[in-house]
Each structure stands twice: as C-alpha cells, then as structure tokens.
C-alpha cells in the first residue's frame, strides 16, 4: 500500500542519496525561552559574583586593617616637670628597640607632633609651650608576639612618664566593625543567591512550559520519567553553564580590570586613598574560586529546577 | 489483552463521566469506539493509553492490574501501545524521520538498527520524500500519516487512534482505514475512536458505543 500520490506540493529540501539521521536533540536548542533563560542566569550570576567579590574584598580589607594596626604599638611619653622630655623619649625608644620582638622604633619629632595637632589647634603651634605628650611608634617584627606588659613595666621603672598603648581597644573595635561588615555582606550575598535561585527556577519553569508537548509525547510513547528528566536536566545544565560562564566571566573580567587599574593608579593620590581603604583591591584566588563555584552552583540550580519541573509536569499526566 | 471491570471515572469532585464500563479488547481484534460528542470517548481513550487512572473499578492491561504498577512499569506497558492523537502531537523541532523514529530512540535502540525500518515505513505511508521536513511544513494529511507511522513503528500490540480521519478528506480517510486494516491483519489490535459513521460503514467491525458515560457493545 502506497500513499505517494497524497504527498502535497510542500516538500522538504531534496537530499539526494543521503540517509536520514537522528541528529536533533530531544529537547530543542536555541529557543526564545532558552535564550531568555541564559540571559537571566547570566545577569543573576554577574550580580551574585559581584556580591561575592565585594564580600571577599571587605573581609580582606578588614583583615588588612586589623593586622596593620595590630603590628604596631605606641609609646606615649608625657611631659613631667623637672624631667627632660627629649631625654625621656630617647630613653623609652632605646628600651623599646632592645626589647625582643621589636623590629623598629620611630620617634615622632616635635614638628611631626605639631602636624598631628594641626587639625585641632591650627598652624604655627609652638609645641614647647604646651604639655603635649610625645609619641614613638614601635613596629613589631613579623611573626613575633612581644609581651607588652613586660615592656610597660620596663618603661615604668626607667621612664615613669611613659605608657604603652597596644591599640587593643581600637583593634577590638576594628575587629567587630570588620565582622559586622563581613556578616552584612554575607546577608546581602544570601539574599542575592536566594533571588538568583528563585529567578532561575521560575525562568526554567517558563522555558520547560514551552516544551510541554515534548514532555507529554515522550511520556505517552513510553519514555521512562528518568529518561525524560535526564534529557531536560542535561540541556538545562548546558544553558545554566552558558549563562553562568557569561555572567561570572564578565564579573571576573571586571574584577581583573579593576585590580589592574588600581595597580596602575597606585602612585596617584586617589590610588593611595583607594589602597588605604581596600588594600590592593584584589579579590585574590579565594574570590576568583568563589566566583567559579558560583557559576557551578547556579548551573546546578538550573539543572535541578528543570528536573523538578519535568517531574512535576509528568506527575500531572498520571 | 485489555479488560475493564466496573470502571468509573470522574474528574475531581464532578459527576462520573464514565460509569460501570466492563468490556474486553482481544488480541488481533478490530473495533470502533463511537458515540456523540461529550459521551466520554476521549476519556476512555486516555484510560486505555494510561494517561488517566480510573476512580473505581479494575483495568487489566496485558495481564497486569494497572493500579498495582509503578511509573517505570507503566512506561514499559505504554511501549506496547501505539497512539494516534487527534491533534497528531508531532514534535515541531524534529524532522518527520526523527518523529517516527522517536519511540525506538527512547527505548535505547541504536540508529543503525532502525534506520532502514523507519525509512521503509515512511515510504510505505507516502512520506519518503518528506523525511527531512519539519512538522510545521507538513500538510494535515502528511501529519496524520507521520503520526500513524510513529504509532506503529515499534510494532505495538494495541493501536489506539483518536479521530484519525477527523482532519483529512474522505478519500484519504478511506486510505487510512485500509492502513489500519492492514495493521490489524499483521496482528495489531485496533481501537479507532470516531463519530464518522461513513467510516464505520466501510468496515464491518465490532462497535463500542458510549452514551452518557455508559458503554454498549455491538459485536
């Protein structure tokens, strides 16, 4: 029995001698919904990566500030009547220099002390006329943990007007501020991730809704649920990775660009201010690794959302 | 092959659309399922191709009580049933060849093992020149034949066709009926849901008539 005479005028492109092949993927490629999903995944990955980078940056800057401050202590020598302040400062600096674990001691000169007070007392200050204490900054050797209590006692014996300030209060304040900034960043990151998961999930559901016929036909011709879910999961993992690499890649490129720019402007005043705040403005290997993990996680979320949606769709058929 | 015993079906909390259906479909049999619009033909077809579960009664398919089967076992049973949908349900992004080969693909067969068979079937139904065409550019008749080819490619034991002549002219309708008769002669049980009396008059076969949710069988 033949029905060739029923073939309509509309014919396919002639394929002389060619054998047909099953090359089309079961889940269609390049659909509008698929492209929209890639765009959403890319945008959300970009935002999540920026937030991750910002959290890493804040954490690293706070840690730098803390270690910078913690590596120094200050010796304050008060002016006392009947004592030579300069001699006391020199003696205190000498004691500190000989103390184990001290790398360097820098005594602030009278002029430098005047400049420190300029913001409050104005220029042209004659420091000798005021009972202003003199400062010596003690820099601690890398890895050393000097006993500041012992240093304080040694100074008290030989220079009674000297006192050691190990910045403990300030460091504690910095630490809690840094912790608060880091936790705040983590909270924002969690919100961004939640928004990412939700938007990617809904976009995936939308994309699968356009493939409802494919799911239904596969189901009715006897495809097992795992077969259908596997095909959709694989396709959507691909879409998720595509979007994730675009979004995450843009974020990584942006971080790398800013890092390069900050190095370039390091000598300038603005660059110095920037460096003072953010250090080298590098998210480091940890930050870059976190962005790569973000790409993988978001692609995984896309794949899992597709599997779940397909399974739910299949449940409605039974 | 198929046994219904006191089967009832309702959607949600609505009234029963199918009531106390008891009948059998024997191997190598041919039957028309008919009745007025809204009588429940499509619902009964959906029960037959396991797209619905009954709200009461017993359905036995190929010796299995479907109520006791899991999802994978039901999928395996569906492979023994070919379905021709009224609206064809071809997958638009796949060529005619791929649509027809799909049931073999989902069971994991290698393309080399089924390519010749699919090509031969497509030529047999008159679509040899349309293997590379996508469904949106096929005519109604071509879609119908592609849907039939897809339904029979895996040599099902039971073929269910829902209004297979609803979208074609009477001449093509006759040809399709001849195709179903040929398939039946080769051992497939056929159920054709239709309200086309002219079609049923062309072939002397058992008639299952649905009326207000109840089934009357005319041997």
Interface residues (C-beta under 8 A of the other chain):
Chain A: X1 X2 X3 X4 X5 X6 X7 X8 X10 X11 X12 X13 X15 X19 X20 X21 X22 X23 X24 X26 X28 X213 X214 X216 X217 X218 X219 X220 X221 X222 X223 X224 X225 X226 X227 X317 X318
Chain B: X49 X51 X53 X71 X72 X74 X75 X76 X77 X78 X79 X81 X83 X89 X90 X91 X92 X93 X94 X95 X96 X97 X98 X101 X102 X103 X105 X106 X107 X111 X115 X118 X119 X123 X124 X125 X126 X127 X128 X129 X130 X131 X132 X133 X137 X138 X139 X141 X142 X145 X150 X154 X172 X175 X178 X179 X182
